[in-house]
Amino acid sequence: MKPLALLRLYPWELDSLPEYSTTMPTGTTIGKFWKRNTNWMTHGGGYSAPDSVNPKWVVCAYDENPNPKLVTIRIFEVAVLEGPYSGDYRPPDWSNYARWKRDRDAERAEGVR
């Protein structure tokens, strides 16, 4: 599957994602995100630990499908950004990013008032 878009993440954001390079996450909650190393198979098809090779990360997410019995998997190419670590970074609940984003937006809106 070809990645749909470029997703720019800091290293600590990428690290906070659960990894499913060789399996699929359980459940199909819409908005569930995970990362996958597309280079997990190296050296003639044998397994090599992701940190021992040059990982090529993609981020995947469950999304709605027109057929209610199915889910769509969206794939995003990852560009790792450089920058200082944000000490106040709070990783989202990647198991339901859509809910986390809604809650975070509500928190920010309350702070503006």
MDAnalysis code that builds the backbone (N, CA, C; Angstrom):
import MDAnalysis as mda
import numpy as np

u = mda.Universe.empty(339, n_residues=113, atom_resindex=np.repeat(np.arange(113), 3), trajectory=True)
u.add_TopologyAttr("name", ["N", "CA", "C"] * 113)
u.add_TopologyAttr("resid", np.arange(1, 114))
u.add_TopologyAttr("resname", ["MET", "LYS", "PRO", "LEU", "ALA", "LEU", "LEU", "ARG", "LEU", "TYR", "PRO", "TRP", "GLU", "LEU", "ASP", "SER", "LEU", "PRO", "GLU", "TYR", "SER", "THR", "THR", "MET", "PRO", "THR", "GLY", "THR", "THR", "ILE", "GLY", "LYS", "PHE", "TRP", "LYS", "ARG", "ASN", "THR", "ASN", "TRP", "MET", "THR", "HIS", "GLY", "GLY", "GLY", "TYR", "SER", "ALA", "PRO", "ASP", "SER", "VAL", "ASN", "PRO", "LYS", "TRP", "VAL", "VAL", "CYS", "ALA", "TYR", "ASP", "GLU", "ASN", "PRO", "ASN", "PRO", "LYS", "LEU", "VAL", "THR", "ILE", "ARG", "ILE", "PHE", "GLU", "VAL", "ALA", "VAL", "LEU", "GLU", "GLY", "PRO", "TYR", "SER", "GLY", "ASP", "TYR", "ARG", "PRO", "PRO", "ASP", "TRP", "SER", "ASN", "TYR", "ALA", "ARG", "TRP", "LYS", "ARG", "ASP", "ARG", "ASP", "ALA", "GLU", "ARG", "ALA", "GLU", "GLY", "VAL", "ARG"])
u.atoms.positions = np.array([
    [0.823, -1.178, 0.000],
    [0.000, 0.000, 0.000],
    [0.872, 1.249, 0.000],
    [0.506, 2.231, -0.758],
    [1.274, 3.462, -0.864],
    [0.832, 4.457, 0.214],
    [1.804, 5.130, 0.887],
    [1.428, 6.134, 1.880],
    [0.616, 7.252, 1.247],
    [-0.346, 7.772, 2.011],
    [-1.232, 8.816, 1.520],
    [-0.649, 10.210, 1.632],
    [0.015, 10.472, 2.733],
    [0.492, 11.819, 2.990],
    [1.728, 11.746, 3.869],
    [2.396, 12.879, 3.979],
    [3.570, 12.968, 4.824],
    [3.138, 13.435, 6.206],
    [3.593, 12.734, 7.227],
    [3.300, 13.074, 8.611],
    [4.608, 13.484, 9.263],
    [4.677, 14.726, 9.735],
    [5.901, 15.241, 10.362],
    [5.788, 15.065, 11.872],
    [6.731, 14.298, 12.437],
    [6.729, 14.009, 13.869],
    [8.108, 14.237, 14.450],
    [8.144, 14.684, 15.706],
    [9.398, 14.739, 16.446],
    [9.729, 13.329, 16.908],
    [11.010, 13.052, 17.202],
    [11.385, 11.698, 17.624],
    [10.581, 11.191, 18.816],
    [10.316, 12.045, 19.800],
    [9.565, 11.600, 20.982],
    [8.107, 11.301, 20.647],
    [7.571, 11.943, 19.620],
    [6.213, 11.611, 19.186],
    [6.194, 10.246, 18.508],
    [7.180, 10.010, 17.647],
    [7.287, 8.713, 16.985],
    [7.506, 7.605, 18.012],
    [8.368, 7.871, 19.005],
    [8.636, 6.877, 20.047],
    [7.397, 6.553, 20.876],
    [6.488, 7.501, 21.005],
    [5.299, 7.278, 21.836],
    [4.246, 6.409, 21.155],
    [4.396, 6.181, 19.854],
    [3.447, 5.327, 19.137],
    [3.730, 3.857, 19.413],
    [2.696, 3.041, 19.591],
    [2.940, 1.604, 19.703],
    [3.439, 1.065, 18.362],
    [4.307, 0.067, 18.409],
    [4.866, -0.489, 17.172],
    [4.232, -1.830, 16.833],
    [3.804, -1.927, 15.590],
    [3.289, -3.180, 15.041],
    [3.941, -3.373, 13.674],
    [5.223, -3.754, 13.674],
    [5.941, -3.950, 12.417],
    [5.652, -5.315, 11.806],
    [5.363, -6.303, 12.636],
    [5.169, -7.662, 12.119],
    [3.772, -8.205, 12.380],
    [2.942, -7.438, 13.073],
    [1.575, -7.874, 13.381],
    [0.621, -6.706, 13.181],
    [-0.632, -6.933, 13.491],
    [-1.643, -5.879, 13.458],
    [-2.141, -5.662, 14.886],
    [-2.497, -4.412, 15.234],
    [-3.017, -4.188, 16.583],
    [-4.366, -4.864, 16.769],
    [-4.673, -5.189, 18.020],
    [-5.974, -5.784, 18.305],
    [-7.036, -4.702, 18.243],
    [-8.238, -5.114, 17.931],
    [-9.339, -4.155, 17.829],
    [-9.208, -3.311, 16.575],
    [-10.300, -2.704, 16.186],
    [-10.309, -1.853, 14.999],
    [-10.993, -0.528, 15.313],
    [-10.624, 0.073, 16.435],
    [-11.208, 1.346, 16.826],
    [-10.827, 2.419, 15.820],
    [-11.827, 3.127, 15.308],
    [-11.565, 4.215, 14.375],
    [-10.729, 5.267, 15.109],
    [-9.628, 5.671, 14.490],
    [-8.734, 6.644, 15.097],
    [-7.559, 6.027, 15.826],
    [-7.439, 4.699, 15.820],
    [-6.302, 4.031, 16.460],
    [-5.085, 4.158, 15.549],
    [-3.964, 4.649, 16.103],
    [-2.727, 4.867, 15.358],
    [-1.651, 3.918, 15.842],
    [-0.713, 3.553, 14.946],
    [0.465, 2.772, 15.313],
    [1.543, 3.017, 14.262],
    [2.778, 2.653, 14.606],
    [3.876, 2.797, 13.652],
    [4.305, 1.419, 13.177],
    [4.907, 1.418, 11.986],
    [5.393, 0.166, 11.395],
    [6.708, 0.447, 10.706],
    [7.709, -0.386, 10.974],
    [9.007, -0.284, 10.319],
    [8.930, -1.133, 9.053],
    [8.972, -0.470, 7.904],
    [8.856, -1.214, 6.647],
    [10.130, -1.964, 6.289],
    [11.218, -1.708, 7.022],
    [12.485, -2.411, 6.784],
    [12.736, -3.500, 7.817],
    [11.694, -4.025, 8.435],
    [11.914, -5.006, 9.509],
    [12.494, -6.312, 8.989],
    [12.277, -6.603, 7.724],
    [12.889, -7.813, 7.145],
    [14.115, -7.393, 6.348],
    [15.252, -7.895, 6.745],
    [16.498, -7.525, 6.064],
    [17.356, -8.762, 5.864],
    [18.411, -8.603, 5.136],
    [19.414, -9.654, 4.936],
    [18.786, -10.963, 4.454],
    [18.143, -10.892, 3.319],
    [17.596, -12.109, 2.715],
    [16.294, -12.572, 3.335],
    [15.585, -11.678, 3.982],
    [14.273, -12.031, 4.498],
    [14.250, -12.453, 5.949],
    [15.389, -12.476, 6.622],
    [15.389, -12.831, 8.039],
    [15.024, -11.642, 8.900],
    [14.504, -11.908, 10.070],
    [14.118, -10.835, 10.969],
    [15.357, -10.168, 11.549],
    [15.340, -8.878, 11.635],
    [16.386, -8.104, 12.286],
    [15.703, -7.072, 13.163],
    [16.143, -6.929, 14.383],
    [15.515, -5.978, 15.304],
    [15.462, -4.598, 14.664],
    [14.336, -3.876, 14.804],
    [14.172, -2.587, 14.127],
    [15.276, -1.589, 14.404],
    [15.854, -1.578, 15.621],
    [16.889, -0.598, 15.901],
    [18.264, -1.038, 15.392],
    [18.375, -2.221, 14.802],
    [19.660, -2.659, 14.275],
    [19.779, -2.385, 12.778],
    [18.730, -1.887, 12.183],
    [18.743, -1.524, 10.766],
    [18.322, -0.070, 10.658],
    [18.314, 0.452, 9.474],
    [17.803, 1.800, 9.266],
    [16.290, 1.717, 9.128],
    [15.566, 2.053, 10.192],
    [14.114, 1.908, 10.102],
    [13.514, 2.910, 9.125],
    [12.551, 2.452, 8.387],
    [11.755, 3.302, 7.498],
    [10.358, 3.255, 8.072],
    [9.986, 4.293, 8.807],
    [8.732, 4.280, 9.524],
    [7.580, 4.781, 8.675],
    [6.452, 4.135, 8.846],
    [5.175, 4.645, 8.381],
    [4.245, 4.617, 9.584],
    [3.257, 5.484, 9.566],
    [2.243, 5.499, 10.612],
    [0.943, 5.063, 9.969],
    [0.255, 4.157, 10.640],
    [-1.008, 3.622, 10.146],
    [-2.123, 4.029, 11.098],
    [-3.332, 4.118, 10.571],
    [-4.483, 4.467, 11.404],
    [-5.730, 3.805, 10.843],
    [-6.580, 3.342, 11.751],
    [-7.887, 2.826, 11.330],
    [-8.803, 3.999, 11.035],
    [-9.521, 3.901, 9.926],
    [-10.461, 4.945, 9.524],
    [-11.757, 4.290, 9.079],
    [-12.802, 5.085, 8.992],
    [-14.103, 4.560, 8.583],
    [-14.061, 4.078, 7.141],
    [-14.925, 3.122, 6.847],
    [-15.061, 2.550, 5.521],
    [-16.530, 2.665, 5.130],
    [-16.829, 2.895, 3.848],
    [-18.238, 2.956, 3.436],
    [-19.020, 1.685, 3.793],
    [-18.324, 0.551, 3.820],
    [-18.954, -0.704, 4.230],
    [-18.822, -0.811, 5.746],
    [-19.925, -0.764, 6.493],
    [-19.831, -0.775, 7.957],
    [-19.220, -2.042, 8.549],
    [-19.071, -3.102, 7.748],
    [-18.450, -4.336, 8.236],
    [-16.928, -4.306, 8.111],
    [-16.385, -3.259, 7.484],
    [-14.951, -3.155, 7.241],
    [-14.390, -1.874, 7.843],
    [-13.077, -1.818, 7.988],
    [-12.372, -0.586, 8.344],
    [-11.310, -0.334, 7.280],
    [-10.955, 0.914, 7.124],
    [-9.901, 1.300, 6.201],
    [-8.643, 1.560, 7.004],
    [-7.491, 1.178, 6.476],
    [-6.219, 1.491, 7.115],
    [-5.554, 2.580, 6.286],
    [-5.350, 3.726, 6.917],
    [-4.653, 4.842, 6.285],
    [-3.171, 4.713, 6.628],
    [-2.311, 4.983, 5.647],
    [-0.862, 4.871, 5.856],
    [-0.228, 6.223, 5.543],
    [0.610, 6.691, 6.471],
    [1.281, 7.970, 6.318],
    [2.785, 7.761, 6.333],
    [3.488, 8.389, 5.394],
    [4.942, 8.387, 5.411],
    [5.388, 9.317, 6.538],
    [6.508, 9.015, 7.187],
    [6.961, 9.796, 8.334],
    [8.224, 10.565, 7.986],
    [8.212, 11.845, 8.325],
    [9.416, 12.676, 8.284],
    [9.726, 13.038, 9.721],
    [10.898, 12.609, 10.209],
    [11.272, 12.894, 11.598],
    [11.909, 14.276, 11.644],
    [11.325, 15.137, 12.467],
    [11.781, 16.518, 12.604],
    [12.897, 16.611, 13.629],
    [13.735, 17.604, 13.485],
    [14.751, 17.891, 14.481],
    [14.266, 19.049, 15.332],
    [14.624, 19.016, 16.575],
    [14.235, 20.111, 17.454],
    [14.391, 19.702, 18.895],
    [14.320, 20.686, 19.788],
    [14.478, 20.378, 21.212],
    [13.285, 19.599, 21.735],
    [13.563, 18.745, 22.709],
    [12.496, 17.967, 23.342],
    [11.603, 18.894, 24.137],
    [10.326, 18.738, 23.961],
    [9.365, 19.526, 24.709],
    [9.076, 18.814, 26.022],
    [9.533, 19.365, 27.124],
    [9.354, 18.736, 28.432],
    [7.899, 18.593, 28.838],
    [7.024, 19.419, 28.270],
    [5.612, 19.336, 28.637],
    [4.807, 18.515, 27.624],
    [5.509, 17.789, 26.750],
    [4.816, 16.963, 25.760],
    [4.038, 15.860, 26.450],
    [2.785, 15.756, 26.119],
    [1.931, 14.692, 26.646],
    [1.475, 13.858, 25.452],
    [1.962, 12.617, 25.337],
    [1.599, 11.827, 24.158],
    [0.100, 11.555, 24.120],
    [-0.466, 11.577, 22.938],
    [-1.883, 11.270, 22.821],
    [-2.177, 9.811, 23.121],
    [-3.424, 9.522, 23.345],
    [-3.876, 8.138, 23.474],
    [-3.977, 7.600, 22.052],
    [-2.878, 6.993, 21.584],
    [-2.829, 6.537, 20.198],
    [-3.848, 5.441, 19.900],
    [-4.420, 4.835, 20.961],
    [-5.432, 3.814, 20.718],
    [-6.744, 4.448, 20.252],
    [-6.908, 5.746, 20.510],
    [-8.076, 6.456, 20.001],
    [-7.701, 7.914, 19.851],
    [-6.894, 8.195, 18.841],
    [-6.382, 9.539, 18.622],
    [-7.514, 10.534, 18.371],
    [-8.560, 10.108, 17.686],
    [-9.677, 11.010, 17.383],
    [-10.294, 11.534, 18.687],
    [-10.485, 10.655, 19.659],
    [-11.045, 11.086, 20.946],
    [-10.062, 11.982, 21.678],
    [-8.767, 11.620, 21.662],
    [-7.759, 12.444, 22.323],
    [-7.727, 13.844, 21.726],
    [-7.759, 13.937, 20.399],
    [-7.713, 15.241, 19.737],
    [-8.935, 16.063, 20.099],
    [-10.100, 15.461, 20.133],
    [-11.329, 16.171, 20.509],
    [-11.209, 16.702, 21.937],
    [-10.727, 15.862, 22.856],
    [-10.572, 16.287, 24.246],
    [-9.525, 17.394, 24.373],
    [-8.399, 17.262, 23.662],
    [-7.340, 18.278, 23.714],
    [-7.842, 19.604, 23.150],
    [-8.606, 19.563, 22.045],
    [-9.161, 20.795, 21.475],
    [-10.116, 21.463, 22.457],
    [-10.905, 20.658, 23.178],
    [-11.829, 21.209, 24.179],
    [-11.052, 21.856, 25.325],
    [-9.959, 21.217, 25.771],
    [-9.120, 21.796, 26.829],
    [-8.556, 23.131, 26.381],
    [-8.074, 23.197, 25.168],
    [-7.490, 24.440, 24.658],
    [-8.542, 25.532, 24.546],
    [-9.743, 25.176, 24.103],
    [-10.816, 26.157, 23.972],
    [-11.189, 26.738, 25.342],
    [-11.201, 25.898, 26.380],
    [-11.515, 26.365, 27.725],
    [-10.442, 27.307, 28.235],
    [-9.181, 27.031, 27.871],
    [-8.081, 27.870, 28.305],
    [-8.101, 29.244, 27.677],
    [-8.737, 29.373, 26.517],
    [-8.793, 30.642, 25.812],
    [-9.797, 31.584, 26.460],
    [-10.823, 31.051, 27.056],
    [-11.895, 31.885, 27.638],
    [-11.423, 32.705, 28.786],
])
